[in-house]
Amino acid sequence: MAALGGDRRALARLLTAVENRTPVAEAALRELYPKAGRAHLVGITGPPGSGKSTLVAAIIGRLREAGRSVAVLAVDPSSPITGGALLGDRVRMQAYAGDRDVFIRSMAARGHAGGLSSATGAAAAVLDAAGFDLILIETVGTGQSEVEVAAMADTTVVLEAPEMGDEVQAIKAGLLEVADIVVVNKGDRPGAQRTAAQLRAMLVAAPKVGRGDGRPRPKAPEVLLTTAATGEGVPQLLAALERHRAAGQGSDAAATRLARAEAQVWAIAAERLRSRLHDPTHRSATASTLRAVADHDLDPYAAADRLLADVE
């Protein structure tokens, strides 16, 4: 397959097919998936203005200095007109556009909640199979719905910025619970040290024991300071990523892979169920059932049971 042989145009075409969920993409993913599972998937999330794209560009620079290949999936808000990715040019990363060991792809969220695109997992698998050492997944950055990336990434990095009230935002979003590493970016600004100290205090106060109800215990992430615009603190962040990957080779890593598999399979199952219910064979019955719910002649639970029975 040309996409695995280093043909970047073929790889771009395949990712477009993946985003559009074409039969060609599904056939390719069936072939590629056994070749994936080797790359380090790193999720980069956080509120708008925290400097995610600038930090990603700084990480790319350091990785290339070390001779490592890197791919970026940058999920952007969708254009309400075309459905494509807004800000898809990724100006801050264009310095690496000609580097064959760097691949940058903007993906439109297309209304998908959680800061990702519904095709992000499949796109990451393609890039993994293509042989990239590290895959950075940058979320939209909507603030309080960015936790989905934790189920997809091996390591989740949450960015905060000083003097933006982000420590409160982090509590509201539950971001501290999904973070493996917390980065206070724009560390040259006044208040950066204070923000980092507040975040560390929150993490010390969080319980570190299991809840006893089968849910995973809270993480204990490192809190680091970076200034992505100058590269300060980026080597320390890369070292922290390596430590986290090395420390996560046991049961925690297995649990992460299982959660990722579950999220991918459920997403595909839900999409296929939705497609079948809107297929011409079932469209009339689906529309009738939805109208009954809208008219309060049928409750949503009974409607769901009816629709599921229709496609069995």
N, C-alpha and C positions, 0 to 999 in steps of 0.2 A: 504494500500500500504506500502510495507516494507520500502521504502525510507523515508516515513513520520514517521515511527515508530522508527527511530533511527538507522536503519541498514545502516552504512556508505558504505559498499560494494554495496548495492542496489542503494544508492544515486549516487555513482560513475558510476555504470553501466547506470543509467538513464541519467546522464550528457553526457556520451559517446554517447548514442543514440540521445540525443538532438544535439550534435555537428555534428553527421552524418545524421541528419534530417530523421530518420527512421519513418515508420508508427507507430511503438510502441511509440516513443517519442511524436508524434502528439496526439495520443490517451491519453497518460498520461497527457500532458499539458492541454488538454481540461478538464480533471478531476481536475487538480491541480490549474488552474488559479484562480477560485473563492476563494481559500484559501490563495492566495497571497495578497500583498498590505499592509502588516503590518510592514515589516522591513524598516530600514533606509538604503537607497542605497547611498553610498559615492563613487564618482569617484576620483581616484588619477591619475593625469596626469602631464606631464612635460618632458623636454628634457632628453636624455640619460645622465647618470652621476649625475643627481640631487639627487639620493638616494631614489627613490620611494620604492624599495623593502625593504630597511633598515627601512624606516619610517613605512611601513606597518607592519613589524615585531614588531617594538616598539609599535605601536597602539594595536596589538594583545595582547602583554604582559600586557598593562595597562587595557584593557577590561577584560582580564581573572582575573586580580587581583580584579576587581570590580564584578566578578561573571557573566559577560555577555557572551553570545555566539556570535561567529563571523565566517563569511565565507568570503573567498577571491577568486575572479576570477581574475587570473593574466594572461593577454593576452600577449603572446610572439610572436616574429617573427617566421615564419614557416620555417621548413627545406626544402630546395629546392629538397631534395632527397625523404624524406618520407612524407612531408606535415605536420609532427608533430611539436610540440612546441620546439623551441630551448631554452636552459636554463630552461627547464621545471621542473628541480629538486627543484628550489627555495631554495637553500641552506640556506639562511638567515632565512627561516621560519620553517626549519625542527625540531627545538626544540619543536614545538607544534604538530608534526605529530601524537603523541599518545594521544592527548587531544580530547575527544569525543565532546567537545563543540567548537572545532575549525575544520573547513573544508577548505582545500586549494586545489584549482583546477587550473592548468595551461591549457590555451586554445591557440591553434594555430590561428593566424590571418588569415591564408590561403589566403593571398592576399587581404583581405578586407581592404579598406582605412578607415582612421579615428581613428586608434589606437585600434580598437576593432575587435572581431570576429563577423561574421554575426549571430552567435548563442548566443552571450553574453546576450541579453535581455531575451531569453527563459531560459537560465541557471540561471539567476538571479531570475526569477519567480519561478523556481523549489526550489532554496535555500530559498527563501522567504516563500514559502508554507511549507518547512521543518521546519520552526520555528526559524531560526537564527535572533537574535536581530538586527545585523548590517552586511551589506554585502559590502565589499570593492571591487571595480572594478579598478584594476590597468591596465593602458593602455600600449601599446607597448613602447612608448617613442620615436617617430620619429621626434618630434620637431614642425613641422608646419602643422600637419594634425590631431591634437589630440582633436578637439573641439566636435566630435560626442558624447563623453561621457556625455556632458552637457545635452543632450536630454534624457539620460537614468537615470541619477543620481538625487537624491533629493538634494544632496549637492556636488558641484564640487570643489575639492582642486587642485590647480595648484602649483607645486613645481618649485622653481628656486634655483640655487646655485650661490654663490658669485664668482666673477672674471671669469665668463664664457661667459660674454656678453649676459646673459639670459634676462636682461631687454629689450634689443633690440629684441631678439628672441621672447619674449612675445608679443611685438607690432606686429611683422611680422605675428605671428601665430594667432593673435586675441585672445590669451589665456586670456588676462585680461578681455575681454568682457564676457567670459563664466565662469570666476572664481567666486565662492562664498567666498572662502578663498584662499589667496595667502600665501604660506609658503616658506620662504627663509631657506632652509635646510643647513646643515654644518655650523651652526651659529658660530662655534668656529674658522672658518677660517678668515684671514684678509679680510676686505672688505665686510663682511656680513652685518654689520650695514649700510654701505653706500648703498649696493644693496637694502636693505629694505627701506631706506630713499628715494631712487630714485623711487622705485615702488609706495610708498605712494604718492610721488609728482605727479606721472603720474595719479594716481587715483583721487587725488584732482582736477587735471586739467580737468578730463573727465566730460562731461555734465551729470547732474543728472536729467534732465527733459526729458519727452517724446519727440520723434521726430515729432510727429504730423502726421506720415504717416502709423500708425497702427503697426509699429514694436515696440518690447519691448524696454524700456529705458535701458541704460547701468547699470550694477550692481555696487554696492559700497562695494567691498570685504574688509574684514580685512586683514592686512598683519602681519604675525607672524614669529618669528624666532624659529627654532628648531635645535637640534643636535641629529639626530636620533640614531647615534651610541651609545650615552650615555643616551638617553631618555630625555635630557633636552628640555623643551618646549612642550613635548608631552601632559602632562596634560592640558596645556593651549589650545592646538589644540582640544583635546576632548571636552573641555568646549565650544569652539567656534562652534564645530559641533552641540552640544546640543542647543546652542542659535539659530543657524540657523534653526535647525529643528523646534524649538518652535515658531520661528518668521514666519515660512513658512506654517502655517496651513490654511491660507486664500486663496485669489484668486490666489496668486503666485503659491501656491502648486497645485491648480486645473489646472493652465496653464501648469505646469511641467508635471503633469500626462497626460494631453491631448497631449502634445508634445511627450511624451514617447509612448503613444498609437498610435499616428500617425506614428512615426518612425517604430514601430514594425509591424503595419499592412501594410505599404507601402513596407517594406522589404519582407514580406511574399508574397504580391501580385506580386512584381517584380520577386521573385524567382519562383513562380508558372507560371507566364507568360513565363519566360525563359525556364522552363522545358517543357511546352506545345509546344513551338516553336521548341524544339529539340526532341520532341516525334516523333517516326517513322511515325506517321500520317502526320506531318507537316514538317518533316526534309528536304524533297526534295524541297518543295516550299520555305522554309526558306533559304536553300543554294542558290537556284536560285536568290532570291531577293538580298541576300548579294553579289553575284557575279555581279549582275547588278549595284549595288552601286560601287563596286570596279572598274568596267569598265566605270564608269561615264555615264552609260546609264539611271540611275535612281538616283534621289537625295535622301538623307537620310530621309527627312521628308515624301516623298511619300512612301518610303520603310517602314517606321514605320507604316504609315496608312494601307498599304497593309497587313503587318504582323498582326496588330491588327484585321483587318477585317477577316483574315484567322482563327483566334481562337475564334471569336464570335459565 
